[in-house]
Amino acid sequence: MMTTRPLFIPIILGTPRQGRMSEDVATFMQDEVTKREGIETTLIDIRTLSFPLTDAGEAIKDSEFSATMMRADALILVVPEYNHGYPGLLKHVLDTNLKEYIHKAVGLCGVSAGGFGGTRVIQNLLPVMRELGLVTIFWDGNFSNARNLFDTAGQLLDPAYLKRTDKFLKELVWMAKVLRYGRENIPR
Amino acid sequence: MTDTPKMICPDCGIEMNYHAEKLDYTAALIDPDAVDPDLDGILEEVHTCPGCGTIGTRRSQ
């Protein structure tokens, strides 16, 4: 029997860089998730986290971040494509946890200045997600030409992204429900 | 998803479960007029029979 408690789907803004275009995307995704019933969310800006750089992995766990990952049923990563890769600081942050991610859904939103919508950063993230125990979905968020996607107030200028995001979130929610049921009910 | 008419399993005759939507880019090459301009592909529903596991697809309605 499915539980009725809300799903918790945090959004991780995966770059600390000044002038980042993905901040508007992360805020947009937060707004879209918030519109849906039965889902709670929060925006985690990795710029505000303070993991040390003198070590890595679970040795530098942050109790608040880990608790958020533990509670999460799914994650949305909003990640810019830098030189075809993902920001190193995002990997540093994600690597601080492991068991907290197991059998949880993840949706990837790539952000790029060019026209490919961060497809290369998404491809590069897939093996990382798998190794962390996360379950990727087959819908992605591909945000191309990021500097022209939002106005100066952060409002979306291309309404096509509303429909695409709806499909992305429907799949993510379905996978999050299925995996929660599995985690809580299906023994191995 | 719940507003979509149920597909009926061709083998069991029972209602199938609608559980996914998938963009089909290959079908878009064959039938470009059917492409959803917001999604750049043709959206297909995926249904599975809870009785026998048969999988059915159809264009999203």
gemmi code that builds the backbone of each chain (N, CA, C; Angstrom):
import gemmi

chains = {
    "A": [
        ("MET", (0.856, -1.199, 0.000), (0.000, 0.000, 0.000), (0.893, 1.251, 0.000)),
        ("MET", (0.588, 2.176, -0.875), (1.403, 3.371, -0.984), (1.147, 4.294, 0.206)),
        ("THR", (2.213, 4.878, 0.714), (2.045, 5.844, 1.789), (1.525, 7.156, 1.219)),
        ("THR", (0.911, 7.950, 2.086), (0.356, 9.215, 1.608), (1.185, 10.411, 2.061)),
        ("ARG", (2.243, 10.169, 2.802), (3.041, 11.325, 3.206), (3.686, 11.949, 1.973)),
        ("PRO", (3.896, 13.248, 1.994), (4.400, 13.921, 0.795), (5.761, 13.387, 0.380)),
        ("LEU", (6.002, 13.440, -0.907), (7.352, 13.191, -1.394), (8.215, 14.403, -1.074)),
        ("PHE", (9.475, 14.147, -0.822), (10.417, 15.248, -0.591), (11.468, 15.201, -1.700)),
        ("ILE", (11.481, 16.240, -2.513), (12.366, 16.269, -3.693), (13.187, 17.565, -3.667)),
        ("PRO", (14.331, 17.543, -3.024), (15.183, 18.740, -3.021), (15.795, 18.996, -4.397)),
        ("ILE", (16.101, 20.246, -4.640), (16.770, 20.667, -5.878), (18.163, 21.159, -5.502)),
        ("ILE", (19.159, 20.641, -6.184), (20.537, 21.061, -5.914), (21.029, 21.932, -7.064)),
        ("LEU", (21.364, 23.153, -6.731), (21.975, 24.067, -7.704), (23.475, 23.804, -7.679)),
        ("GLY", (23.988, 23.253, -8.781), (25.286, 22.607, -8.764), (26.481, 23.434, -9.146)),
        ("THR", (26.443, 24.723, -8.941), (27.637, 25.532, -9.214), (27.681, 26.740, -8.277)),
        ("PRO", (28.869, 27.096, -7.824), (28.989, 28.311, -7.008), (29.411, 29.518, -7.837)),
        ("ARG", (29.595, 29.343, -9.136), (30.241, 30.364, -9.961), (29.446, 31.672, -9.977)),
        ("GLN", (30.172, 32.782, -9.905), (29.532, 34.085, -10.029), (28.954, 34.230, -11.437)),
        ("GLY", (27.781, 34.851, -11.543), (27.159, 35.066, -12.841), (26.522, 33.823, -13.427)),
        ("ARG", (26.351, 32.818, -12.613), (25.801, 31.537, -13.095), (24.406, 31.725, -13.694)),
        ("MET", (24.191, 31.102, -14.839), (22.893, 31.159, -15.506), (21.942, 30.097, -14.952)),
        ("SER", (22.470, 29.115, -14.318), (21.638, 28.010, -13.837), (20.824, 28.370, -12.589)),
        ("GLU", (21.109, 29.508, -11.998), (20.326, 29.901, -10.823), (18.868, 30.139, -11.206)),
        ("ASP", (18.641, 30.786, -12.334), (17.257, 31.002, -12.786), (16.574, 29.667, -13.081)),
        ("VAL", (17.327, 28.727, -13.635), (16.749, 27.408, -13.923), (16.358, 26.710, -12.624)),
        ("ALA", (17.231, 26.772, -11.640), (16.935, 26.118, -10.361), (15.704, 26.735, -9.695)),
        ("THR", (15.605, 28.046, -9.761), (14.437, 28.723, -9.184), (13.171, 28.350, -9.940)),
        ("PHE", (13.275, 28.287, -11.262), (12.138, 27.859, -12.082), (11.708, 26.441, -11.697)),
        ("MET", (12.662, 25.545, -11.562), (12.320, 24.167, -11.197), (11.679, 24.131, -9.810)),
        ("GLN", (12.193, 24.914, -8.913), (11.599, 24.962, -7.569), (10.141, 25.429, -7.641)),
        ("ASP", (9.896, 26.449, -8.444), (8.517, 26.939, -8.604), (7.617, 25.848, -9.194)),
        ("GLU", (8.123, 25.132, -10.183), (7.311, 24.094, -10.834), (7.026, 22.932, -9.879)),
        ("VAL", (8.001, 22.563, -9.084), (7.775, 21.480, -8.112), (6.776, 21.934, -7.057)),
        ("THR", (6.919, 23.160, -6.618), (6.054, 23.683, -5.557), (4.594, 23.726, -5.987)),
        ("LYS", (4.353, 23.900, -7.292), (2.972, 23.950, -7.798), (2.238, 22.622, -7.633)),
        ("ARG", (2.999, 21.542, -7.507), (2.386, 20.203, -7.507), (2.035, 19.746, -6.098)),
        ("GLU", (0.855, 19.178, -5.999), (0.396, 18.697, -4.695), (1.177, 17.451, -4.288)),
        ("GLY", (1.369, 17.328, -2.998), (1.965, 16.105, -2.484), (3.471, 16.045, -2.602)),
        ("ILE", (4.085, 17.191, -2.891), (5.553, 17.224, -2.992), (6.075, 18.406, -2.180)),
        ("GLU", (7.073, 18.119, -1.377), (7.792, 19.185, -0.687), (9.179, 19.292, -1.300)),
        ("THR", (9.710, 20.491, -1.290), (11.026, 20.684, -1.887), (11.795, 21.741, -1.126)),
        ("THR", (13.062, 21.825, -1.418), (13.907, 22.903, -0.928), (15.016, 23.079, -1.946)),
        ("LEU", (15.543, 24.277, -2.018), (16.637, 24.551, -2.949), (17.948, 24.573, -2.176)),
        ("ILE", (18.854, 23.696, -2.587), (20.175, 23.632, -1.960), (21.171, 24.260, -2.925)),
        ("ASP", (21.732, 25.372, -2.516), (22.713, 26.083, -3.327), (24.100, 25.681, -2.827)),
        ("ILE", (24.866, 24.988, -3.649), (26.149, 24.491, -3.140), (27.106, 25.633, -2.791)),
        ("ARG", (26.799, 26.828, -3.262), (27.626, 27.977, -2.876), (27.526, 28.240, -1.373)),
        ("THR", (26.403, 27.870, -0.788), (26.186, 28.166, 0.635), (26.707, 27.054, 1.545)),
        ("LEU", (27.132, 25.944, 0.971), (27.662, 24.853, 1.789), (29.144, 25.106, 2.045)),
        ("SER", (29.622, 24.546, 3.118), (31.026, 24.843, 3.460), (31.789, 23.561, 3.766)),
        ("PHE", (31.883, 22.726, 2.779), (32.679, 21.512, 2.947), (34.168, 21.865, 2.823)),
        ("PRO", (35.002, 21.316, 3.699), (36.438, 21.604, 3.583), (37.024, 21.018, 2.301)),
        ("LEU", (38.120, 21.579, 1.876), (38.790, 21.097, 0.670), (40.052, 20.308, 1.006)),
        ("THR", (40.293, 20.099, 2.284), (41.499, 19.372, 2.699), (41.263, 17.871, 2.799)),
        ("ASP", (40.010, 17.450, 2.569), (39.694, 16.031, 2.548), (38.468, 15.882, 1.645)),
        ("ALA", (37.969, 14.674, 1.519), (36.828, 14.460, 0.629), (36.059, 13.228, 1.071)),
        ("GLY", (34.866, 13.067, 0.472), (34.068, 11.876, 0.739), (33.337, 11.966, 2.076)),
        ("GLU", (33.008, 10.797, 2.608), (32.188, 10.763, 3.819), (32.937, 11.264, 5.056)),
        ("ALA", (34.236, 11.445, 4.928), (35.014, 11.986, 6.045), (34.626, 13.422, 6.371)),
        ("ILE", (34.022, 14.093, 5.423), (33.689, 15.508, 5.662), (32.177, 15.729, 5.646)),
        ("LYS", (31.440, 14.711, 6.046), (29.978, 14.826, 6.044), (29.485, 16.052, 6.808)),
        ("ASP", (28.450, 16.656, 6.290), (27.760, 17.739, 6.982), (26.418, 17.184, 7.444)),
        ("SER", (26.148, 17.268, 8.725), (24.969, 16.586, 9.275), (23.671, 17.119, 8.679)),
        ("GLU", (23.608, 18.411, 8.424), (22.377, 18.985, 7.872), (22.162, 18.534, 6.428)),
        ("PHE", (23.222, 18.581, 5.636), (23.099, 18.138, 4.244), (22.765, 16.645, 4.189)),
        ("SER", (23.417, 15.859, 5.032), (23.153, 14.416, 5.038), (21.723, 14.119, 5.461)),
        ("ALA", (21.220, 14.862, 6.425), (19.839, 14.658, 6.873), (18.857, 14.980, 5.747)),
        ("THR", (19.179, 15.998, 4.973), (18.320, 16.351, 3.841), (18.345, 15.252, 2.790)),
        ("MET", (19.521, 14.720, 2.527), (19.630, 13.626, 1.550), (18.918, 12.378, 2.086)),
        ("MET", (19.035, 12.133, 3.373), (18.373, 10.971, 3.981), (16.861, 11.076, 3.819)),
        ("ARG", (16.331, 12.266, 4.010), (14.878, 12.456, 3.936), (14.374, 12.438, 2.496)),
        ("ALA", (15.227, 12.763, 1.561), (14.800, 12.926, 0.167), (14.277, 11.620, -0.421)),
        ("ASP", (13.240, 11.736, -1.235), (12.752, 10.615, -2.040), (13.328, 10.671, -3.448)),
        ("ALA", (13.733, 11.837, -3.853), (14.327, 12.032, -5.179), (15.116, 13.330, -5.139)),
        ("LEU", (15.970, 13.502, -6.130), (16.742, 14.737, -6.250), (16.572, 15.300, -7.660)),
        ("ILE", (16.634, 16.598, -7.742), (16.766, 17.264, -9.041), (18.093, 18.010, -9.017)),
        ("LEU", (18.963, 17.672, -9.945), (20.237, 18.367, -10.050), (20.173, 19.352, -11.211)),
        ("VAL", (20.448, 20.592, -10.926), (20.542, 21.619, -11.967), (22.024, 21.933, -12.138)),
        ("VAL", (22.545, 21.565, -13.303), (23.998, 21.537, -13.461), (24.412, 22.222, -14.761)),
        ("PRO", (25.252, 23.239, -14.662), (25.770, 23.846, -15.890), (26.847, 22.976, -16.512)),
        ("GLU", (27.006, 23.134, -17.794), (28.061, 22.403, -18.500), (29.268, 23.319, -18.636)),
        ("TYR", (30.348, 22.959, -17.951), (31.591, 23.726, -18.043), (32.627, 22.867, -18.757)),
        ("ASN", (33.051, 23.288, -19.925), (34.041, 22.512, -20.695), (33.618, 21.053, -20.846)),
        ("HIS", (32.348, 20.877, -21.123), (31.729, 19.562, -21.334), (31.585, 18.745, -20.053)),
        ("GLY", (31.958, 19.283, -18.918), (31.904, 18.508, -17.677), (31.021, 19.171, -16.633)),
        ("TYR", (30.991, 18.546, -15.461), (30.216, 19.101, -14.346), (31.159, 19.844, -13.401)),
        ("PRO", (30.640, 20.782, -12.642), (31.488, 21.529, -11.709), (32.103, 20.594, -10.671)),
        ("GLY", (33.381, 20.767, -10.434), (34.066, 19.912, -9.474), (33.480, 20.027, -8.081)),
        ("LEU", (33.023, 21.210, -7.722), (32.482, 21.367, -6.374), (31.208, 20.555, -6.183)),
        ("LEU", (30.421, 20.389, -7.237), (29.224, 19.564, -7.120), (29.614, 18.117, -6.790)),
        ("LYS", (30.604, 17.608, -7.464), (31.069, 16.237, -7.191), (31.582, 16.132, -5.761)),
        ("HIS", (32.296, 17.138, -5.328), (32.825, 17.167, -3.956), (31.678, 17.089, -2.948)),
        ("VAL", (30.620, 17.823, -3.224), (29.458, 17.824, -2.322), (28.746, 16.467, -2.356)),
        ("LEU", (28.468, 15.971, -3.549), (27.725, 14.701, -3.669), (28.489, 13.546, -3.037)),
        ("ASP", (29.796, 13.553, -3.136), (30.607, 12.440, -2.629), (30.610, 12.341, -1.108)),
        ("THR", (30.065, 13.313, -0.428), (30.069, 13.254, 1.035), (29.012, 12.298, 1.591)),
        ("ASN", (28.171, 11.781, 0.708), (27.138, 10.834, 1.151), (27.135, 9.626, 0.228)),
        ("LEU", (26.547, 8.534, 0.719), (26.402, 7.360, -0.138), (25.111, 6.613, 0.188)),
        ("LYS", (25.021, 6.064, 1.396), (23.830, 5.270, 1.711), (22.561, 6.108, 1.615)),
        ("GLU", (22.713, 7.411, 1.802), (21.556, 8.304, 1.766), (20.907, 8.355, 0.377)),
        ("TYR", (21.655, 7.961, -0.657), (21.133, 8.065, -2.019), (20.516, 6.760, -2.535)),
        ("ILE", (20.746, 5.665, -1.835), (20.474, 4.355, -2.429), (18.992, 4.172, -2.780)),
        ("HIS", (18.736, 3.772, -4.012), (17.388, 3.517, -4.519), (16.495, 4.756, -4.433)),
        ("LYS", (17.086, 5.889, -4.762), (16.298, 7.121, -4.863), (16.415, 7.655, -6.288)),
        ("ALA", (15.372, 8.296, -6.741), (15.328, 8.782, -8.123), (16.092, 10.096, -8.243)),
        ("VAL", (16.638, 10.316, -9.415), (17.281, 11.600, -9.684), (16.929, 12.045, -11.097)),
        ("GLY", (16.599, 13.315, -11.212), (16.366, 13.940, -12.506), (17.453, 14.974, -12.752)),
        ("LEU", (17.971, 14.996, -13.971), (19.101, 15.861, -14.296), (18.670, 16.980, -15.229)),
        ("CYS", (19.023, 18.193, -14.856), (18.771, 19.360, -15.701), (20.111, 19.941, -16.118)),
        ("GLY", (20.411, 19.861, -17.394), (21.633, 20.445, -17.912), (21.370, 21.863, -18.379)),
        ("VAL", (22.348, 22.727, -18.139), (22.216, 24.133, -18.521), (23.450, 24.509, -19.336)),
        ("SER", (23.215, 25.115, -20.487), (24.365, 25.499, -21.303), (24.125, 26.836, -21.981)),
        ("ALA", (25.222, 27.497, -22.274), (25.144, 28.755, -23.014), (24.827, 28.491, -24.475)),
        ("GLY", (25.227, 27.351, -24.976), (24.987, 26.989, -26.366), (23.675, 26.256, -26.546)),
        ("GLY", (23.575, 25.598, -27.687), (22.285, 25.041, -28.086), (22.040, 23.590, -27.735)),
        ("PHE", (22.933, 22.957, -26.981), (22.777, 21.528, -26.726), (22.182, 21.217, -25.346)),
        ("GLY", (21.786, 22.233, -24.624), (21.033, 22.022, -23.386), (21.741, 21.197, -22.334)),
        ("GLY", (23.049, 21.278, -22.309), (23.775, 20.552, -21.269), (23.759, 19.045, -21.448)),
        ("THR", (23.556, 18.587, -22.668), (23.487, 17.132, -22.883), (24.797, 16.446, -22.505)),
        ("ARG", (25.906, 17.111, -22.710), (27.195, 16.460, -22.427), (27.443, 16.369, -20.928)),
        ("VAL", (27.021, 17.372, -20.196), (27.205, 17.258, -18.742), (26.272, 16.187, -18.176)),
        ("ILE", (25.092, 16.074, -18.749), (24.174, 15.018, -18.293), (24.781, 13.638, -18.578)),
        ("GLN", (25.310, 13.466, -19.775), (25.938, 12.175, -20.090), (27.085, 11.866, -19.136)),
        ("ASN", (27.845, 12.900, -18.785), (28.982, 12.682, -17.879), (28.542, 12.414, -16.449)),
        ("LEU", (27.374, 12.880, -16.096), (26.873, 12.647, -14.737), (26.272, 11.250, -14.564)),
        ("LEU", (25.814, 10.645, -15.641), (25.089, 9.370, -15.507), (25.883, 8.295, -14.761)),
        ("PRO", (27.159, 8.052, -15.109), (27.875, 7.017, -14.344), (28.099, 7.388, -12.889)),
        ("VAL", (28.198, 8.662, -12.616), (28.361, 9.095, -11.220), (27.081, 8.806, -10.438)),
        ("MET", (25.957, 9.123, -11.040), (24.675, 8.874, -10.380), (24.516, 7.389, -10.072)),
        ("ARG", (24.856, 6.580, -11.044), (24.734, 5.125, -10.884), (25.593, 4.639, -9.733)),
        ("GLU", (26.814, 5.123, -9.654), (27.710, 4.652, -8.599), (27.255, 5.126, -7.217)),
        ("LEU", (26.584, 6.252, -7.174), (26.059, 6.738, -5.895), (24.804, 5.979, -5.463)),
        ("GLY", (24.264, 5.150, -6.340), (23.065, 4.390, -5.990), (21.779, 5.066, -6.394)),
        ("LEU", (21.917, 6.202, -7.063), (20.729, 6.914, -7.529), (20.191, 6.283, -8.809)),
        ("VAL", (18.910, 6.473, -9.055), (18.253, 5.887, -10.222), (17.834, 7.022, -11.150)),
        ("THR", (18.455, 7.072, -12.302), (18.158, 8.174, -13.224), (16.868, 7.900, -13.999)),
        ("ILE", (16.225, 8.959, -14.395), (15.032, 8.846, -15.224), (15.402, 9.135, -16.677)),
        ("PHE", (14.484, 8.798, -17.606), (14.825, 8.983, -19.015), (14.359, 10.314, -19.576)),
        ("TRP", (13.723, 11.135, -18.779), (13.453, 12.510, -19.181), (14.531, 13.385, -18.541)),
        ("ASP", (15.082, 14.317, -19.314), (16.041, 15.282, -18.785), (15.474, 16.690, -18.940)),
        ("GLY", (16.060, 17.600, -18.212), (15.820, 19.015, -18.476), (16.998, 19.532, -19.285)),
        ("ASN", (16.735, 20.007, -20.478), (17.808, 20.530, -21.337), (17.570, 22.018, -21.556)),
        ("PHE", (18.322, 22.827, -20.862), (18.124, 24.276, -20.918), (19.241, 24.900, -21.762)),
        ("SER", (18.896, 25.170, -23.016), (19.860, 25.727, -23.971), (19.842, 27.254, -23.931)),
        ("ASN", (20.900, 27.837, -24.471), (20.981, 29.307, -24.607), (20.538, 30.005, -23.321)),
        ("ALA", (21.153, 29.614, -22.232), (20.648, 29.975, -20.913), (20.526, 31.480, -20.693)),
        ("ARG", (21.399, 32.237, -21.294), (21.342, 33.677, -21.005), (20.135, 34.348, -21.641)),
        ("ASN", (19.498, 33.660, -22.575), (18.309, 34.229, -23.218), (17.011, 33.562, -22.774)),
        ("LEU", (17.086, 32.670, -21.824), (15.899, 31.915, -21.421), (15.016, 32.637, -20.430)),
        ("PHE", (15.609, 33.577, -19.688), (14.873, 34.266, -18.627), (15.070, 35.770, -18.780)),
        ("ASP", (14.071, 36.526, -18.341), (14.250, 37.980, -18.353), (15.032, 38.402, -17.109)),
        ("THR", (15.227, 39.689, -16.953), (16.059, 40.171, -15.846), (15.425, 39.915, -14.488)),
        ("ALA", (14.121, 39.656, -14.487), (13.428, 39.321, -13.238), (13.396, 37.812, -12.990)),
        ("GLY", (14.022, 37.071, -13.872), (14.063, 35.621, -13.696), (12.839, 34.896, -14.214)),
        ("GLN", (12.038, 35.588, -15.022), (10.838, 34.953, -15.574), (11.173, 34.228, -16.881)),
        ("LEU", (10.639, 33.024, -16.993), (10.878, 32.191, -18.170), (10.317, 32.859, -19.423)),
        ("LEU", (11.095, 32.869, -20.498), (10.662, 33.520, -21.734), (10.155, 32.536, -22.783)),
        ("ASP", (10.496, 31.262, -22.642), (10.074, 30.264, -23.631), (9.096, 29.281, -22.974)),
        ("PRO", (7.795, 29.416, -23.275), (6.804, 28.581, -22.588), (6.917, 27.092, -22.908)),
        ("ALA", (7.652, 26.727, -23.939), (7.806, 25.296, -24.250), (8.424, 24.542, -23.072)),
        ("TYR", (9.220, 25.248, -22.285), (9.866, 24.585, -21.150), (8.864, 24.162, -20.082)),
        ("LEU", (7.704, 24.780, -20.063), (6.674, 24.365, -19.089), (6.199, 22.952, -19.394)),
        ("LYS", (5.944, 22.679, -20.668), (5.478, 21.350, -21.058), (6.567, 20.305, -20.851)),
        ("ARG", (7.787, 20.656, -21.250), (8.897, 19.717, -21.073), (9.105, 19.410, -19.594)),
        ("THR", (9.015, 20.440, -18.769), (9.241, 20.244, -17.343), (8.122, 19.423, -16.718)),
        ("ASP", (6.923, 19.596, -17.218), (5.803, 18.784, -16.725), (6.069, 17.302, -16.977)),
        ("LYS", (6.535, 16.963, -18.165), (6.832, 15.555, -18.481), (7.966, 15.039, -17.592)),
        ("PHE", (8.986, 15.852, -17.443), (10.142, 15.500, -16.597), (9.687, 15.219, -15.160)),
        ("LEU", (8.866, 16.103, -14.615), (8.454, 15.944, -13.221), (7.498, 14.769, -13.039)),
        ("LYS", (6.626, 14.531, -14.009), (5.725, 13.383, -13.903), (6.518, 12.084, -13.826)),
        ("GLU", (7.536, 11.977, -14.659), (8.349, 10.761, -14.633), (9.132, 10.660, -13.325)),
        ("LEU", (9.678, 11.773, -12.879), (10.457, 11.754, -11.632), (9.583, 11.368, -10.447)),
        ("VAL", (8.384, 11.915, -10.394), (7.470, 11.607, -9.286), (7.070, 10.136, -9.315)),
        ("TRP", (6.787, 9.633, -10.519), (6.429, 8.209, -10.628), (7.569, 7.342, -10.108)),
        ("MET", (8.785, 7.657, -10.548), (9.934, 6.851, -10.123), (10.179, 7.004, -8.623)),
        ("ALA", (9.987, 8.195, -8.107), (10.180, 8.414, -6.668), (9.187, 7.595, -5.852)),
        ("LYS", (7.928, 7.532, -6.317), (6.915, 6.741, -5.606), (7.248, 5.253, -5.649)),
        ("VAL", (7.627, 4.804, -6.817), (7.953, 3.378, -6.978), (9.139, 2.995, -6.095)),
        ("LEU", (10.158, 3.826, -6.112), (11.358, 3.501, -5.339), (11.113, 3.631, -3.837)),
        ("ARG", (10.298, 4.571, -3.437), (9.972, 4.652, -2.012), (9.243, 3.382, -1.583)),
        ("TYR", (8.295, 2.964, -2.403), (7.579, 1.726, -2.083), (8.562, 0.562, -1.972)),
        ("GLY", (9.476, 0.497, -2.904), (10.460, -0.585, -2.886), (11.361, -0.525, -1.672)),
        ("ARG", (11.842, 0.659, -1.361), (12.744, 0.787, -0.204), (12.049, 0.362, 1.072)),
        ("GLU", (10.793, 0.704, 1.172), (10.098, 0.503, 2.448), (9.357, -0.825, 2.552)),
        ("ASN", (9.221, -1.532, 1.421), (8.363, -2.725, 1.448), (8.951, -3.989, 0.822)),
        ("ILE", (9.906, -3.838, -0.061), (10.363, -5.018, -0.802), (11.740, -5.447, -0.308)),
        ("PRO", (11.793, -6.594, 0.392), (13.099, -7.080, 0.878), (13.905, -7.710, -0.244)),
        ("ARG", (15.194, -7.815, -0.056), (15.994, -8.522, -1.043), (16.486, -9.849, -0.480)),
    ],
    "B": [
        ("MET", (-2.559, 11.897, -15.774), (-2.582, 10.564, -16.324), (-3.912, 9.879, -16.079)),
        ("THR", (-4.570, 10.191, -15.003), (-5.791, 9.484, -14.649), (-6.948, 9.830, -15.579)),
        ("ASP", (-6.860, 10.949, -16.306), (-7.939, 11.328, -17.212), (-7.866, 10.589, -18.550)),
        ("THR", (-6.773, 9.922, -18.790), (-6.580, 9.247, -20.062), (-7.393, 7.958, -20.114)),
        ("PRO", (-8.111, 7.716, -21.222), (-8.862, 6.455, -21.334), (-7.928, 5.257, -21.209)),
        ("LYS", (-8.425, 4.232, -20.539), (-7.611, 3.043, -20.312), (-7.412, 2.273, -21.613)),
        ("MET", (-6.230, 1.747, -21.814), (-6.033, 0.760, -22.866), (-6.483, -0.590, -22.327)),
        ("ILE", (-6.980, -1.411, -23.219), (-7.413, -2.751, -22.838), (-6.383, -3.767, -23.351)),
        ("CYS", (-5.998, -4.662, -22.496), (-4.996, -5.659, -22.870), (-5.549, -6.545, -23.993)),
        ("PRO", (-4.829, -6.667, -25.097), (-5.321, -7.504, -26.196), (-5.342, -8.988, -25.851)),
        ("ASP", (-4.613, -9.380, -24.835), (-4.552, -10.795, -24.451), (-5.540, -11.122, -23.336)),
        ("CYS", (-5.615, -10.256, -22.307), (-6.448, -10.546, -21.123), (-7.812, -9.869, -21.183)),
        ("GLY", (-7.890, -8.780, -21.921), (-9.138, -8.033, -21.979), (-9.382, -7.155, -20.770)),
        ("ILE", (-8.363, -6.983, -19.933), (-8.535, -6.132, -18.750), (-7.834, -4.792, -18.967)),
        ("GLU", (-8.146, -3.842, -18.093), (-7.569, -2.506, -18.213), (-6.075, -2.543, -17.905)),
        ("MET", (-5.337, -1.840, -18.720), (-3.888, -1.760, -18.527), (-3.543, -0.537, -17.683)),
        ("ASN", (-2.355, -0.553, -17.108), (-1.889, 0.550, -16.271), (-1.015, 1.487, -17.101)),
        ("TYR", (-1.418, 2.743, -17.128), (-0.669, 3.778, -17.862), (0.406, 4.321, -16.927)),
        ("HIS", (1.658, 4.040, -17.260), (2.706, 4.380, -16.293), (3.832, 5.245, -16.842)),
        ("ALA", (3.821, 5.544, -18.127), (4.931, 6.371, -18.629), (4.552, 7.063, -19.924)),
        ("GLU", (5.262, 8.143, -20.176), (5.240, 8.790, -21.480), (6.675, 8.824, -21.998)),
        ("LYS", (6.845, 8.531, -23.273), (8.194, 8.507, -23.846), (8.172, 9.239, -25.173)),
        ("LEU", (9.172, 10.062, -25.372), (9.292, 10.738, -26.658), (9.894, 9.780, -27.680)),
        ("ASP", (9.266, 9.688, -28.820), (9.756, 8.824, -29.888), (10.271, 9.713, -31.020)),
        ("TYR", (11.583, 9.760, -31.154), (12.185, 10.609, -32.182), (12.198, 9.911, -33.546)),
        ("THR", (12.262, 8.592, -33.542), (12.274, 7.857, -34.810), (10.931, 7.999, -35.523)),
        ("ALA", (9.870, 7.885, -34.753), (8.541, 8.061, -35.343), (8.385, 9.462, -35.926)),
        ("ALA", (9.082, 10.396, -35.311), (9.012, 11.770, -35.800), (9.601, 11.893, -37.207)),
        ("LEU", (10.588, 11.068, -37.504), (11.169, 11.097, -38.847), (10.173, 10.587, -39.878)),
        ("ILE", (9.371, 9.618, -39.468), (8.412, 8.996, -40.385), (7.169, 9.860, -40.553)),
        ("ASP", (6.790, 10.520, -39.475), (5.555, 11.302, -39.487), (5.818, 12.692, -38.904)),
        ("PRO", (6.550, 13.521, -39.635), (6.965, 14.820, -39.081), (5.802, 15.733, -38.722)),
        ("ASP", (4.665, 15.558, -39.371), (3.523, 16.418, -39.057), (2.981, 16.167, -37.656)),
        ("ALA", (3.301, 15.019, -37.098), (2.789, 14.676, -35.767), (3.702, 15.130, -34.632)),
        ("VAL", (4.818, 15.754, -34.992), (5.781, 16.153, -33.962), (5.195, 17.254, -33.074)),
        ("ASP", (5.355, 17.065, -31.783), (4.962, 18.097, -30.827), (6.035, 19.183, -30.856)),
        ("PRO", (5.702, 20.401, -31.254), (6.737, 21.429, -31.423), (7.424, 21.824, -30.121)),
        ("ASP", (6.770, 21.622, -29.007), (7.402, 21.951, -27.728), (8.381, 20.871, -27.279)),
        ("LEU", (8.169, 19.667, -27.771), (8.970, 18.535, -27.293), (9.925, 17.990, -28.353)),
        ("ASP", (9.750, 18.406, -29.599), (10.616, 17.966, -30.705), (10.550, 16.459, -30.969)),
        ("GLY", (9.461, 15.842, -30.626), (9.285, 14.419, -30.903), (7.810, 14.079, -30.814)),
        ("ILE", (7.518, 12.802, -30.966), (6.138, 12.341, -30.836), (5.998, 11.644, -29.487)),
        ("LEU", (5.029, 12.094, -28.729), (4.860, 11.581, -27.372), (4.016, 10.312, -27.401)),
        ("GLU", (4.545, 9.262, -26.818), (3.824, 7.992, -26.771), (3.539, 7.607, -25.324)),
        ("GLU", (2.331, 7.101, -25.111), (1.971, 6.555, -23.804), (2.436, 5.104, -23.730)),
        ("VAL", (2.843, 4.693, -22.543), (3.239, 3.299, -22.316), (2.307, 2.717, -21.257)),
        ("HIS", (1.665, 1.605, -21.611), (0.698, 0.934, -20.730), (1.151, -0.510, -20.509)),
        ("THR", (0.961, -1.011, -19.303), (1.309, -2.402, -19.013), (0.115, -3.110, -18.390)),
        ("CYS", (-0.104, -4.349, -18.814), (-1.220, -5.140, -18.280), (-0.840, -5.724, -16.919)),
        ("PRO", (-1.637, -5.466, -15.896), (-1.327, -6.036, -14.573), (-1.580, -7.543, -14.504)),
        ("GLY", (-2.273, -8.072, -15.500), (-2.555, -9.500, -15.481), (-1.465, -10.349, -16.107)),
        ("CYS", (-0.965, -9.905, -17.262), (-0.004, -10.753, -17.990), (1.293, -10.034, -18.335)),
        ("GLY", (1.367, -8.735, -18.073), (2.614, -8.021, -18.340), (2.750, -7.501, -19.754)),
        ("THR", (1.741, -7.717, -20.578), (1.804, -7.184, -21.941), (1.972, -5.666, -21.913)),
        ("ILE", (2.847, -5.192, -22.779), (3.105, -3.751, -22.854), (2.460, -3.205, -24.112)),
        ("GLY", (1.735, -2.116, -23.949), (1.101, -1.469, -25.090), (1.513, -0.014, -25.175)),
        ("THR", (1.564, 0.506, -26.393), (1.860, 1.921, -26.564), (0.851, 2.527, -27.535)),
        ("ARG", (0.682, 3.798, -27.402), (-0.121, 4.546, -28.374), (0.292, 6.010, -28.277)),
        ("ARG", (-0.012, 6.750, -29.292), (0.316, 8.176, -29.250), (-0.470, 8.864, -28.144)),
        ("SER", (0.189, 9.779, -27.494), (-0.427, 10.476, -26.369), (-1.667, 11.231, -26.825)),
        ("GLN", (-2.713, 11.162, -26.032), (-3.991, 11.744, -26.430), (-4.227, 13.094, -25.770)),
    ],
}
model = gemmi.Model(1)
for chain_id, residues in chains.items():
    chain = gemmi.Chain(chain_id)
    for i, (resn, *xyz) in enumerate(residues, 1):
        res = gemmi.Residue()
        res.name, res.seqid = resn, gemmi.SeqId(i, " ")
        for name, pos in zip(("N", "CA", "C"), xyz):
            atom = gemmi.Atom()
            atom.name, atom.element = name, gemmi.Element(name[0])
            atom.pos, atom.b_iso = gemmi.Position(*pos), 0.0
            res.add_atom(atom)
        chain.add_residue(res)
    model.add_chain(chain)
structure = gemmi.Structure()
structure.add_model(model)
structure.setup_entities()
